[in-house]
Amino acid sequence: VTTGLSIYIVFVVFAFLYGLFVKGLTVWPRIIICTMSLSIILYWLWRLNHLHGMEVLLPVLSLIVGVAALISKAKLKNEAGFLVILAADAGAIIVENLMRIN
């Protein structure tokens, strides 16, 4: 389990670096990409270290930024694939935590 999660985290780090360094993006798409990826990276690092708290805050932040991107109609046609994966991961994390409550 840890190997697959580590590979996923590495690719999310690549998405974060893409948001920082790719040319041709304006500020708002960079903020969207970096915030969504950083919140998922921090969540999984938090969980790998078995720390408690903030388990729902970071995925909710990721989804809020994703909704803001949709509302503002940010031009992220090429980046939509990995942003949808990040949003699906955040949604799955929230559903998992809701199931754990009941």
C-alpha positions as CSV (number, residue, x, y, z in Angstrom):
1,V,0.0,0.0,0.0
2,T,2.8,2.4,0.9
3,T,4.5,1.9,-2.5
4,G,1.5,2.8,-4.5
5,L,0.7,5.8,-2.3
6,S,4.3,7.0,-2.6
7,I,4.1,6.8,-6.3
8,Y,0.9,8.8,-6.3
9,I,2.4,11.4,-4.0
10,V,5.4,11.8,-6.4
11,F,3.0,12.4,-9.3
12,V,1.0,14.9,-7.3
13,V,4.3,16.7,-6.5
14,F,5.0,16.7,-10.3
15,A,1.5,18.4,-10.7
16,F,2.5,21.0,-8.1
17,L,5.8,21.7,-9.9
18,Y,3.9,21.9,-13.2
19,G,1.7,24.6,-11.6
20,L,4.7,26.5,-10.5
21,F,7.0,26.3,-13.5
22,V,5.0,25.8,-16.7
23,K,5.0,28.7,-19.1
24,G,1.8,30.0,-20.5
25,L,-0.3,29.9,-17.4
26,T,-1.7,33.0,-15.8
27,V,-1.8,33.5,-12.0
28,W,-5.2,32.1,-11.3
29,P,-4.7,28.7,-13.0
30,R,-1.3,28.4,-11.2
31,I,-3.0,29.1,-7.8
32,I,-5.7,26.4,-8.6
33,I,-3.2,23.8,-9.6
34,C,-0.8,24.4,-6.8
35,T,-3.4,24.7,-4.1
36,M,-5.3,21.5,-5.1
37,S,-2.0,19.5,-5.4
38,L,-0.5,20.9,-2.2
39,S,-3.6,20.1,-0.2
40,I,-3.6,16.5,-1.4
41,I,0.2,16.1,-0.8
42,L,-0.2,17.5,2.8
43,Y,-3.2,15.3,3.5
44,W,-1.4,12.1,2.5
45,L,1.8,13.0,4.3
46,W,-0.3,13.8,7.3
47,R,-1.9,10.4,7.1
48,L,1.3,8.5,6.5
49,N,2.7,10.0,9.7
50,H,-0.4,8.8,11.6
51,L,-1.3,12.3,12.8
52,H,-4.8,13.2,13.8
53,G,-6.8,16.3,12.9
54,M,-7.1,18.2,9.6
55,E,-8.2,15.0,7.9
56,V,-11.2,16.6,6.3
57,L,-10.0,20.2,6.1
58,L,-7.4,19.7,3.3
59,P,-9.6,17.6,1.0
60,V,-12.4,20.2,1.5
61,L,-10.0,22.9,0.6
62,S,-9.1,21.1,-2.6
63,L,-12.7,20.7,-3.6
64,I,-13.5,24.3,-2.8
65,V,-10.7,25.4,-5.1
66,G,-11.9,23.1,-7.8
67,V,-15.4,24.5,-7.6
68,A,-14.0,28.1,-7.7
69,A,-12.1,27.1,-10.8
70,L,-15.3,25.9,-12.4
71,I,-17.3,29.0,-11.4
72,S,-14.6,31.3,-12.6
73,K,-14.2,29.4,-15.9
74,A,-10.4,29.1,-15.6
75,K,-8.7,28.0,-18.7
76,L,-7.4,24.6,-17.6
77,K,-8.3,22.5,-20.6
78,N,-4.9,20.7,-20.7
79,E,-4.8,20.3,-16.9
80,A,-8.4,19.1,-16.4
81,G,-7.3,15.4,-16.3
82,F,-5.1,15.5,-13.3
83,L,-7.3,18.1,-11.6
84,V,-10.2,15.7,-11.9
85,I,-8.1,12.9,-10.4
86,L,-7.2,15.2,-7.4
87,A,-10.9,16.2,-7.0
88,A,-11.9,12.5,-7.1
89,D,-9.3,11.7,-4.5
90,A,-10.5,14.5,-2.2
91,G,-14.1,13.4,-2.7
92,A,-13.2,9.8,-1.8
93,I,-11.4,11.0,1.3
94,I,-14.4,12.9,2.5
95,V,-16.7,10.0,1.8
96,E,-14.4,7.7,3.7
97,N,-14.4,10.0,6.7
98,L,-18.2,10.4,6.6
99,M,-18.5,6.6,6.6
100,R,-16.1,6.3,9.5
101,I,-18.3,8.6,11.6
102,N,-21.4,6.4,11.2
